[in-house]
Amino acid sequence: MAEQYCVVMTTFADDKVGKRIIDSLIEKRLAACIQVQAIESYYHWQGEVNCDAEKQVMIKTKCALYSQVEAEILRLHDYETPEIIQLPIIAGFKDYLGWINDECQ
């Protein structure tokens, strides 16, 4: 049962962009829960090493909704190449997984 749920991760630097993404995913019932935490990202981009203050977003949803979640993030994001990755939930508390199921479309 847990295999039908996942966490989708993305990041953003602009709080207004992040709020638009989060609000849209919740309003469209593409996510049951979204958690945000402050991080520092170190990466290579266009030949340079960068370090940026960002927010990391963990989106709890159903695997079947991943393509819609990805499309919504891409539609609203201001990054040229945003991080959007899907991580499987291989096990979880049954009641919590049931809640994800009930909250997502």
C-alpha positions in Angstrom: 0.0 0.0 0.0 2.8 2.5 0.9 4.2 2.2 -2.6 1.4 4.2 -4.0 2.6 7.3 -2.1 5.6 9.5 -2.6 7.4 12.7 -1.5 8.1 15.2 -4.3 11.0 17.6 -3.5 11.6 21.0 -5.0 13.4 24.2 -3.9 12.7 28.0 -4.3 14.5 31.2 -3.4 11.6 33.7 -3.8 9.0 33.3 -1.1 6.2 34.6 -3.3 7.0 31.9 -5.9 7.1 29.3 -3.2 3.8 30.4 -1.8 2.1 30.3 -5.2 3.4 26.7 -5.7 2.3 25.6 -2.3 -1.1 27.2 -2.4 -1.8 25.8 -5.8 -0.8 22.3 -5.0 -2.9 22.3 -1.8 -6.0 24.0 -3.4 -6.0 21.6 -6.3 -5.6 18.7 -3.9 -2.4 17.5 -5.5 -0.8 17.3 -2.1 -1.9 16.3 1.4 0.9 18.1 3.2 3.8 20.4 2.2 6.7 21.1 4.5 9.2 23.9 4.0 12.6 24.4 5.6 15.4 26.8 5.0 18.6 25.4 3.4 21.8 26.4 1.7 22.3 24.9 -1.7 25.8 24.5 -3.2 25.9 23.5 -6.9 27.5 24.0 -10.3 25.5 26.2 -12.7 26.7 27.6 -16.1 30.4 26.9 -15.3 30.4 28.4 -11.8 30.0 27.1 -8.2 27.1 28.8 -6.5 25.7 28.9 -3.0 22.2 30.2 -2.5 19.8 30.5 0.5 16.7 28.5 -0.5 13.7 26.8 0.9 13.4 23.1 0.4 9.8 21.8 -0.1 8.7 18.3 0.7 5.3 17.5 -0.9 3.4 14.4 0.3 1.2 13.0 -2.5 0.2 10.0 -4.5 2.5 8.5 -7.1 -0.3 8.7 -9.6 -0.4 12.5 -9.2 3.3 13.1 -9.8 3.0 14.3 -13.4 0.4 16.8 -12.4 2.5 18.0 -9.4 5.5 18.4 -11.7 3.5 20.3 -14.3 2.2 22.7 -11.7 5.6 23.3 -10.2 7.0 24.0 -13.7 4.1 26.3 -14.5 4.6 28.5 -11.4 8.4 28.3 -10.8 10.8 31.0 -11.7 13.9 28.8 -12.1 15.1 27.8 -15.6 15.7 24.2 -14.3 14.0 23.7 -11.0 14.7 20.7 -8.8 11.7 18.4 -9.0 12.4 14.8 -7.8 10.1 12.0 -6.7 11.1 9.9 -3.7 9.1 6.7 -3.0 7.5 6.0 0.3 8.3 2.4 0.8 6.7 2.1 4.3 4.7 4.4 6.6 2.1 4.6 9.4 -1.1 3.2 7.9 -3.3 6.0 9.3 -1.0 8.7 7.9 -0.9 7.1 4.5 -4.7 6.8 4.6 -4.8 10.5 5.4 -2.7 11.3 2.3 -5.1 9.1 0.3 -8.1 11.0 1.6 -6.6 14.5 1.1 -5.3 14.0 -2.5 -7.7 14.0 -5.4 
